[in-house]
Amino acid sequence: MLLAAAVASLALAGCAKATVPPPTPVSTGAAASDLAAEVQGTPTDAAIAASCAGVTITETTLHNARTDLELGAITNEQYNALLGSVVVAYRSLQTVPATQRGLKGEVNDVVSYLNSAEPTESLAPFDPDGSEFRAVTEPIRLACAENGSETYVFATTGG
């Protein structure tokens, strides 16, 4: 038994001292800069991409609020509250530190519109389907697309 323990000890000690050669780098024939250039959809400006991500949240809220209202899943009051949250979201985009925020002028234009918008007949704070809102948000959509950071929605219904 003592002999078995000694042999096991020597065997384990030998394993601990064994060295494994480091892996050899594999060359793909392309430089790192070439690979970076091949990446599709990389935003050009991270600050613009961050603003586009914020706008994506508002677009998602608007889409789902509209759909849920049409399906009868929410009341008019709930719909109006969701539109109110969109107003807050756009205002919050103005509070992001200037060095981390892109599309400052465009976001400010949307907030100016939202601040001056008249409530709709159903008491919504603004009309998200109206031509004025679409006109003031279109420059953001275009700038996001040009930057490679398109806006999109996460639909909660449908398929």
TORPA-4810 file (N, C-alpha, C, O; in nm, 3 decimals):
<nodes>
NODE_1_0.083_-0.117_0.000_0.000_0.000_0.000_0.087_0.124_0.000_0.060_0.221_-0.071_M
NODE_2_0.192_0.120_0.079_0.285_0.232_0.083_0.352_0.249_-0.052_0.375_0.361_-0.097_L
NODE_3_0.383_0.137_-0.116_0.445_0.142_-0.248_0.350_0.202_-0.350_0.392_0.280_-0.436_L
NODE_4_0.222_0.167_-0.342_0.122_0.221_-0.435_0.109_0.371_-0.417_0.097_0.444_-0.516_A
NODE_5_0.111_0.418_-0.293_0.101_0.561_-0.266_0.222_0.634_-0.320_0.209_0.744_-0.374_A
NODE_6_0.340_0.574_-0.307_0.462_0.638_-0.357_0.460_0.646_-0.508_0.496_0.749_-0.566_A
NODE_7_0.417_0.539_-0.574_0.410_0.538_-0.720_0.310_0.643_-0.768_0.337_0.716_-0.863_V
NODE_8_0.194_0.649_-0.702_0.093_0.747_-0.740_0.146_0.888_-0.721_0.121_0.976_-0.804_A
NODE_9_0.219_0.910_-0.612_0.276_1.042_-0.584_0.375_1.082_-0.692_0.373_1.196_-0.739_S
NODE_10_0.462_0.988_-0.732_0.559_1.017_-0.838_0.489_1.042_-0.972_0.530_1.129_-1.048_L
NODE_11_0.386_0.966_-0.998_0.314_0.983_-1.125_0.248_1.119_-1.130_0.253_1.187_-1.233_A
NODE_12_0.186_1.160_-1.019_0.121_1.291_-1.016_0.223_1.403_-1.022_0.199_1.505_-1.087_L
NODE_13_0.336_1.386_-0.957_0.441_1.488_-0.961_0.492_1.502_-1.103_0.521_1.613_-1.148_A
NODE_14_0.503_1.392_-1.174_0.547_1.398_-1.313_0.447_1.472_-1.399_0.486_1.545_-1.490_G
NODE_15_0.318_1.454_-1.370_0.215_1.525_-1.448_0.222_1.674_-1.423_0.202_1.754_-1.514_C
NODE_16_0.250_1.711_-1.299_0.255_1.852_-1.265_0.370_1.921_-1.336_0.360_2.039_-1.369_A
NODE_17_0.479_1.849_-1.360_0.595_1.909_-1.424_0.587_1.901_-1.576_0.665_1.965_-1.646_K
NODE_18_0.494_1.822_-1.626_0.484_1.810_-1.772_0.441_1.944_-1.830_0.356_2.014_-1.775_A
NODE_19_0.502_1.976_-1.940_0.467_2.103_-2.004_0.394_2.075_-2.133_0.425_1.981_-2.207_T
NODE_20_0.298_2.158_-2.157_0.223_2.148_-2.281_0.266_2.265_-2.367_0.264_2.379_-2.322_V
NODE_21_0.306_2.238_-2.489_0.350_2.350_-2.572_0.233_2.446_-2.597_0.119_2.404_-2.610_P
NODE_22_0.264_2.577_-2.602_0.157_2.674_-2.625_0.098_2.654_-2.764_0.166_2.607_-2.855_P
NODE_23_-0.029_2.690_-2.780_-0.090_2.672_-2.912_-0.022_2.761_-3.014_0.020_2.873_-2.984_P
NODE_24_-0.013_2.711_-3.133_0.048_2.788_-3.241_-0.060_2.874_-3.305_-0.168_2.824_-3.337_T
NODE_25_-0.032_3.002_-3.325_-0.132_3.086_-3.390_-0.159_3.035_-3.531_-0.069_2.993_-3.603_P
NODE_26_-0.284_3.042_-3.568_-0.324_2.999_-3.701_-0.344_3.124_-3.785_-0.418_3.214_-3.747_V
NODE_27_-0.279_3.128_-3.896_-0.292_3.243_-3.984_-0.405_3.218_-4.083_-0.412_3.113_-4.147_S
NODE_28_-0.492_3.317_-4.093_-0.600_3.306_-4.190_-0.565_3.379_-4.318_-0.641_3.376_-4.415_T
NODE_29_-0.450_3.445_-4.317_-0.409_3.519_-4.435_-0.465_3.659_-4.439_-0.435_3.735_-4.531_G
NODE_30_-0.546_3.697_-4.340_-0.604_3.831_-4.339_-0.555_3.905_-4.216_-0.553_3.850_-4.106_A
NODE_31_-0.518_4.027_-4.233_-0.475_4.111_-4.121_-0.597_4.150_-4.040_-0.710_4.149_-4.090_A
NODE_32_-0.575_4.185_-3.912_-0.685_4.224_-3.825_-0.762_4.343_-3.882_-0.884_4.348_-3.872_A
NODE_33_-0.691_4.437_-3.941_-0.760_4.553_-3.998_-0.849_4.512_-4.115_-0.956_4.570_-4.135_S
NODE_34_-0.806_4.411_-4.191_-0.889_4.362_-4.301_-1.016_4.296_-4.247_-1.124_4.312_-4.303_D
NODE_35_-1.001_4.221_-4.137_-1.117_4.155_-4.078_-1.214_4.258_-4.024_-1.336_4.243_-4.039_L
NODE_36_-1.163_4.362_-3.960_-1.250_4.466_-3.907_-1.328_4.534_-4.019_-1.444_4.570_-4.001_A
NODE_37_-1.264_4.551_-4.132_-1.331_4.615_-4.246_-1.442_4.528_-4.302_-1.535_4.579_-4.364_A
NODE_38_-1.433_4.397_-4.280_-1.535_4.306_-4.332_-1.659_4.300_-4.244_-1.763_4.250_-4.288_E
NODE_39_-1.651_4.351_-4.121_-1.766_4.346_-4.031_-1.875_4.435_-4.088_-1.854_4.553_-4.116_V
NODE_40_-1.991_4.377_-4.104_-2.103_4.452_-4.160_-2.188_4.509_-4.047_-2.208_4.444_-3.945_Q
NODE_41_-2.237_4.631_-4.065_-2.330_4.690_-3.971_-2.267_4.753_-3.849_-2.339_4.789_-3.756_G
NODE_42_-2.137_4.768_-3.846_-2.073_4.833_-3.732_-2.104_4.981_-3.738_-2.073_5.047_-3.837_T
NODE_43_-2.165_5.037_-3.631_-2.196_5.179_-3.633_-2.071_5.264_-3.649_-1.965_5.232_-3.596_P
NODE_44_-2.085_5.372_-3.723_-1.973_5.462_-3.744_-1.949_5.546_-3.620_-1.834_5.570_-3.584_T
NODE_45_-2.054_5.591_-3.556_-2.044_5.680_-3.440_-2.120_5.616_-3.324_-2.241_5.598_-3.330_D
NODE_46_-2.047_5.584_-3.218_-2.108_5.516_-3.104_-2.212_5.603_-3.033_-2.311_5.552_-2.982_A
NODE_47_-2.190_5.735_-3.029_-2.286_5.824_-2.964_-2.418_5.825_-3.041_-2.525_5.826_-2.980_A
NODE_48_-2.410_5.826_-3.172_-2.533_5.819_-3.253_-2.600_5.685_-3.231_-2.722_5.678_-3.216_I
NODE_49_-2.523_5.578_-3.229_-2.579_5.444_-3.207_-2.652_5.438_-3.072_-2.757_5.374_-3.062_A
NODE_50_-2.596_5.502_-2.970_-2.661_5.502_-2.838_-2.795_5.575_-2.844_-2.893_5.529_-2.786_A
NODE_51_-2.798_5.687_-2.913_-2.925_5.760_-2.927_-3.026_5.678_-3.007_-3.145_5.677_-2.975_S
NODE_52_-2.978_5.610_-3.109_-3.067_5.526_-3.190_-3.126_5.413_-3.105_-3.242_5.376_-3.122_C
NODE_53_-3.047_5.359_-3.014_-3.098_5.255_-2.925_-3.209_5.311_-2.836_-3.309_5.244_-2.812_A
NODE_54_-3.190_5.434_-2.787_-3.295_5.498_-2.708_-3.421_5.520_-2.788_-3.532_5.500_-2.738_G
NODE_55_-3.406_5.562_-2.913_-3.521_5.584_-3.000_-3.589_5.451_-3.031_-3.711_5.447_-3.047_V
NODE_56_-3.513_5.344_-3.041_-3.572_5.212_-3.063_-3.669_5.178_-2.951_-3.773_5.117_-2.976_T
NODE_57_-3.635_5.216_-2.830_-3.725_5.191_-2.716_-3.855_5.268_-2.734_-3.963_5.215_-2.708_I
NODE_58_-3.845_5.394_-2.777_-3.968_5.472_-2.798_-4.051_5.414_-2.912_-4.173_5.407_-2.903_T
NODE_59_-3.985_5.372_-3.019_-4.057_5.313_-3.132_-4.125_5.182_-3.091_-4.237_5.153_-3.134_E
NODE_60_-4.058_5.104_-3.008_-4.117_4.980_-2.958_-4.240_5.010_-2.873_-4.343_4.945_-2.887_T
NODE_61_-4.228_5.109_-2.786_-4.341_5.147_-2.701_-4.459_5.193_-2.785_-4.573_5.152_-2.762_T
NODE_62_-4.432_5.279_-2.884_-4.540_5.329_-2.971_-4.607_5.216_-3.047_-4.730_5.209_-3.053_L
NODE_63_-4.528_5.128_-3.105_-4.583_5.018_-3.184_-4.671_4.927_-3.098_-4.784_4.895_-3.135_H
NODE_64_-4.619_4.887_-2.983_-4.693_4.795_-2.898_-4.816_4.861_-2.836_-4.919_4.796_-2.819_N
NODE_65_-4.807_4.990_-2.804_-4.923_5.061_-2.750_-5.034_5.066_-2.855_-5.150_5.039_-2.824_A
NODE_66_-4.998_5.101_-2.976_-5.097_5.109_-3.086_-5.161_4.971_-3.108_-5.284_4.960_-3.118_R
NODE_67_-5.079_4.869_-3.117_-5.130_4.734_-3.141_-5.219_4.687_-3.027_-5.327_4.632_-3.050_T
NODE_68_-5.174_4.707_-2.904_-5.251_4.662_-2.788_-5.384_4.737_-2.778_-5.485_4.677_-2.739_D
NODE_69_-5.386_4.866_-2.813_-5.511_4.941_-2.812_-5.607_4.886_-2.918_-5.725_4.866_-2.891_L
NODE_70_-5.555_4.860_-3.037_-5.638_4.805_-3.145_-5.694_4.668_-3.109_-5.806_4.634_-3.148_E
NODE_71_-5.617_4.589_-3.035_-5.662_4.455_-2.995_-5.754_4.457_-2.873_-5.812_4.355_-2.836_L
NODE_72_-5.767_4.574_-2.810_-5.848_4.585_-2.690_-5.777_4.535_-2.566_-5.840_4.513_-2.463_G
NODE_73_-5.646_4.516_-2.575_-5.569_4.465_-2.461_-5.542_4.573_-2.358_-5.516_4.543_-2.241_A
NODE_74_-5.549_4.700_-2.399_-5.530_4.812_-2.306_-5.642_4.913_-2.329_-5.705_4.917_-2.434_I
NODE_75_-5.664_4.995_-2.228_-5.766_5.100_-2.238_-5.705_5.224_-2.302_-5.584_5.234_-2.320_T
NODE_76_-5.791_5.319_-2.335_-5.745_5.445_-2.389_-5.655_5.518_-2.289_-5.556_5.580_-2.327_N
NODE_77_-5.690_5.509_-2.162_-5.609_5.573_-2.058_-5.469_5.511_-2.051_-5.370_5.581_-2.035_E
NODE_78_-5.463_5.380_-2.063_-5.333_5.312_-2.062_-5.251_5.349_-2.186_-5.130_5.368_-2.178_Q
NODE_79_-5.319_5.359_-2.298_-5.252_5.401_-2.422_-5.193_5.541_-2.404_-5.078_5.565_-2.439_Y
NODE_80_-5.273_5.632_-2.350_-5.225_5.769_-2.329_-5.107_5.772_-2.233_-5.014_5.851_-2.251_N
NODE_81_-5.111_5.687_-2.131_-4.999_5.681_-2.036_-4.873_5.630_-2.106_-4.763_5.679_-2.078_A
NODE_82_-4.887_5.534_-2.195_-4.771_5.485_-2.270_-4.715_5.594_-2.361_-4.593_5.607_-2.375_L
NODE_83_-4.803_5.673_-2.422_-4.754_5.785_-2.503_-4.683_5.887_-2.414_-4.584_5.947_-2.456_L
NODE_84_-4.733_5.906_-2.293_-4.665_5.994_-2.198_-4.525_5.943_-2.165_-4.433_6.022_-2.146_G
NODE_85_-4.510_5.811_-2.158_-4.377_5.755_-2.131_-4.282_5.778_-2.247_-4.161_5.788_-2.228_S
NODE_86_-4.335_5.787_-2.368_-4.252_5.818_-2.485_-4.199_5.961_-2.473_-4.083_5.988_-2.505_V
NODE_87_-4.285_6.053_-2.428_-4.242_6.191_-2.407_-4.127_6.194_-2.306_-4.026_6.260_-2.328_V
NODE_88_-4.144_6.122_-2.196_-4.039_6.116_-2.093_-3.912_6.055_-2.150_-3.802_6.102_-2.119_V
NODE_89_-3.924_5.952_-2.230_-3.806_5.886_-2.288_-3.728_5.982_-2.377_-3.606_5.988_-2.369_A
NODE_90_-3.798_6.057_-2.461_-3.727_6.154_-2.546_-3.661_6.263_-2.461_-3.549_6.304_-2.490_Y
NODE_91_-3.730_6.309_-2.358_-3.669_6.410_-2.270_-3.546_6.353_-2.200_-3.447_6.424_-2.181_R
NODE_92_-3.552_6.226_-2.163_-3.437_6.166_-2.095_-3.317_6.154_-2.187_-3.203_6.157_-2.141_S
NODE_93_-3.342_6.140_-2.318_-3.229_6.136_-2.412_-3.151_6.267_-2.411_-3.033_6.270_-2.444_L
NODE_94_-3.218_6.375_-2.372_-3.149_6.504_-2.363_-3.056_6.511_-2.242_-2.965_6.594_-2.240_Q
NODE_95_-3.077_6.427_-2.143_-2.997_6.435_-2.021_-2.872_6.348_-2.023_-2.790_6.356_-1.932_T
NODE_96_-2.857_6.267_-2.125_-2.737_6.186_-2.139_-2.619_6.281_-2.159_-2.632_6.379_-2.233_V
NODE_97_-2.504_6.255_-2.095_-2.389_6.345_-2.114_-2.361_6.371_-2.262_-2.366_6.279_-2.345_P
NODE_98_-2.332_6.495_-2.294_-2.316_6.537_-2.434_-2.214_6.454_-2.509_-2.230_6.431_-2.629_A
NODE_99_-2.110_6.408_-2.442_-2.007_6.330_-2.511_-2.055_6.190_-2.548_-1.994_6.123_-2.630_T
NODE_100_-2.165_6.147_-2.487_-2.217_6.014_-2.512_-2.349_6.017_-2.590_-2.414_5.914_-2.608_Q
NODE_101_-2.387_6.135_-2.636_-2.517_6.151_-2.701_-2.500_6.202_-2.842_-2.438_6.306_-2.865_R
NODE_102_-2.555_6.129_-2.935_-2.555_6.174_-3.073_-2.692_6.229_-3.109_-2.786_6.218_-3.031_G
NODE_103_-2.702_6.288_-3.225_-2.828_6.340_-3.276_-2.892_6.442_-3.181_-3.014_6.444_-3.164_L
NODE_104_-2.809_6.525_-3.120_-2.859_6.623_-3.023_-2.967_6.712_-3.082_-3.074_6.728_-3.024_K
NODE_105_-2.937_6.771_-3.197_-3.033_6.862_-3.259_-3.163_6.792_-3.295_-3.272_6.846_-3.274_G
NODE_106_-3.152_6.672_-3.349_-3.271_6.597_-3.390_-3.357_6.559_-3.269_-3.480_6.570_-3.275_E
NODE_107_-3.293_6.514_-3.161_-3.367_6.480_-3.040_-3.431_6.606_-2.982_-3.546_6.602_-2.938_V
NODE_108_-3.357_6.716_-2.981_-3.413_6.842_-2.931_-3.535_6.884_-3.013_-3.632_6.937_-2.957_N
NODE_109_-3.531_6.862_-3.144_-3.645_6.895_-3.229_-3.768_6.813_-3.192_-3.880_6.864_-3.188_D
NODE_110_-3.747_6.684_-3.165_-3.859_6.599_-3.125_-3.916_6.646_-2.992_-4.038_6.655_-2.976_V
NODE_111_-3.828_6.676_-2.897_-3.875_6.721_-2.765_-3.949_6.854_-2.779_-4.052_6.874_-2.713_V
NODE_112_-3.899_6.944_-2.861_-3.970_7.071_-2.883_-4.110_7.046_-2.937_-4.207_7.106_-2.892_S
NODE_113_-4.120_6.956_-3.035_-4.252_6.921_-3.089_-4.341_6.864_-2.978_-4.455_6.907_-2.962_Y
NODE_114_-4.289_6.768_-2.901_-4.369_6.704_-2.797_-4.413_6.804_-2.690_-4.524_6.796_-2.639_L
NODE_115_-4.324_6.899_-2.658_-4.359_7.001_-2.558_-4.470_7.094_-2.606_-4.548_7.145_-2.526_N
NODE_116_-4.477_7.116_-2.737_-4.577_7.209_-2.790_-4.699_7.139_-2.849_-4.795_7.206_-2.888_S
NODE_117_-4.697_7.008_-2.855_-4.809_6.934_-2.915_-4.936_6.952_-2.833_-4.934_6.951_-2.710_A
NODE_118_-5.045_6.967_-2.904_-5.176_6.975_-2.840_-5.227_6.833_-2.815_-5.210_6.745_-2.900_E
NODE_119_-5.289_6.810_-2.700_-5.347_6.677_-2.677_-5.452_6.645_-2.784_-5.519_6.734_-2.836_P
NODE_120_-5.464_6.518_-2.813_-5.562_6.474_-2.913_-5.701_6.472_-2.849_-5.716_6.497_-2.729_T
NODE_121_-5.803_6.443_-2.930_-5.940_6.433_-2.878_-5.952_6.328_-2.769_-6.032_6.342_-2.677_E
NODE_122_-5.872_6.222_-2.779_-5.876_6.116_-2.678_-5.782_6.145_-2.561_-5.758_6.060_-2.476_S
NODE_123_-5.730_6.269_-2.558_-5.641_6.318_-2.452_-5.502_6.257_-2.453_-5.431_6.262_-2.352_L
NODE_124_-5.462_6.201_-2.565_-5.323_6.155_-2.579_-5.235_6.280_-2.584_-5.277_6.383_-2.638_A
NODE_125_-5.114_6.274_-2.529_-5.028_6.393_-2.526_-4.983_6.441_-2.664_-4.945_6.557_-2.680_P
NODE_126_-4.987_6.354_-2.764_-4.953_6.388_-2.902_-5.008_6.279_-2.992_-5.051_6.174_-2.945_F
NODE_127_-5.006_6.305_-3.121_-5.055_6.207_-3.217_-4.935_6.137_-3.283_-4.871_6.196_-3.371_D
NODE_128_-4.904_6.014_-3.242_-4.788_5.946_-3.298_-4.805_5.908_-3.445_-4.707_5.875_-3.512_P
NODE_129_-4.928_5.913_-3.494_-4.953_5.881_-3.634_-4.967_6.006_-3.720_-4.987_5.997_-3.841_D
NODE_130_-4.955_6.122_-3.657_-4.970_6.247_-3.729_-4.848_6.281_-3.813_-4.737_6.236_-3.786_G
NODE_131_-4.872_6.360_-3.916_-4.763_6.397_-4.008_-4.655_6.479_-3.939_-4.538_6.469_-3.975_S
NODE_132_-4.693_6.561_-3.840_-4.593_6.643_-3.771_-4.494_6.555_-3.694_-4.373_6.577_-3.700_E
NODE_133_-4.546_6.457_-3.622_-4.457_6.369_-3.546_-4.368_6.289_-3.640_-4.248_6.274_-3.616_F
NODE_134_-4.426_6.237_-3.746_-4.347_6.161_-3.843_-4.239_6.249_-3.906_-4.126_6.204_-3.926_R
NODE_135_-4.273_6.373_-3.936_-4.176_6.463_-3.999_-4.060_6.496_-3.905_-3.946_6.508_-3.950_A
NODE_136_-4.089_6.510_-3.777_-3.983_6.546_-3.683_-3.897_6.426_-3.643_-3.783_6.443_-3.600_V
NODE_137_-3.951_6.305_-3.656_-3.873_6.186_-3.621_-3.800_6.126_-3.742_-3.708_6.046_-3.725_T
NODE_138_-3.841_6.163_-3.862_-3.779_6.107_-3.983_-3.628_6.136_-3.990_-3.553_6.046_-4.029_E
NODE_139_-3.580_6.256_-3.955_-3.435_6.279_-3.960_-3.357_6.185_-3.867_-3.243_6.148_-3.898_P
NODE_140_-3.416_6.147_-3.756_-3.349_6.052_-3.666_-3.341_5.916_-3.734_-3.235_5.851_-3.733_I
NODE_141_-3.451_5.872_-3.791_-3.451_5.742_-3.859_-3.347_5.738_-3.969_-3.273_5.640_-3.983_R
NODE_142_-3.340_5.844_-4.048_-3.242_5.849_-4.158_-3.099_5.851_-4.106_-3.012_5.783_-4.160_L
NODE_143_-3.073_5.931_-4.001_-2.938_5.939_-3.945_-2.896_5.805_-3.884_-2.780_5.765_-3.896_A
NODE_144_-2.988_5.738_-3.820_-2.957_5.606_-3.762_-2.923_5.506_-3.872_-2.828_5.429_-3.860_C
NODE_145_-3.001_5.509_-3.979_-2.975_5.418_-4.091_-2.839_5.448_-4.154_-2.763_5.357_-4.186_A
NODE_146_-2.810_5.576_-4.172_-2.682_5.615_-4.231_-2.565_5.574_-4.143_-2.456_5.543_-4.192_E
NODE_147_-2.587_5.573_-4.012_-2.484_5.536_-3.916_-2.468_5.384_-3.903_-2.375_5.337_-3.837_N
NODE_148_-2.558_5.309_-3.964_-2.552_5.164_-3.949_-2.615_5.115_-3.821_-2.588_5.004_-3.777_G
NODE_149_-2.700_5.197_-3.761_-2.766_5.160_-3.635_-2.916_5.189_-3.647_-2.971_5.270_-3.572_S
NODE_150_-2.978_5.121_-3.742_-3.121_5.143_-3.767_-3.205_5.122_-3.643_-3.171_5.045_-3.554_E
NODE_151_-3.318_5.194_-3.640_-3.414_5.173_-3.533_-3.506_5.058_-3.574_-3.521_5.029_-3.692_T
NODE_152_-3.565_4.993_-3.476_-3.651_4.878_-3.500_-3.745_4.865_-3.383_-3.733_4.940_-3.286_Y
NODE_153_-3.837_4.771_-3.389_-3.929_4.749_-3.278_-3.926_4.602_-3.236_-3.899_4.513_-3.315_V
NODE_154_-3.954_4.582_-3.108_-3.974_4.449_-3.053_-4.124_4.434_-3.032_-4.177_4.484_-2.933_F
NODE_155_-4.192_4.367_-3.120_-4.337_4.352_-3.112_-4.373_4.247_-3.008_-4.316_4.138_-3.004_A
NODE_156_-4.471_4.281_-2.923_-4.514_4.186_-2.820_-4.625_4.095_-2.869_-4.657_3.995_-2.805_T
NODE_157_-4.685_4.130_-2.983_-4.789_4.044_-3.041_-4.759_4.022_-3.187_-4.678_4.094_-3.247_T
NODE_158_-4.822_3.926_-3.243_-4.799_3.897_-3.384_-4.703_3.781_-3.399_-4.675_3.711_-3.301_G
NODE_159_-4.655_3.761_-3.515_-4.562_3.651_-3.528_-4.519_3.634_-3.664_-4.439_3.544_-3.693_G
</nodes>
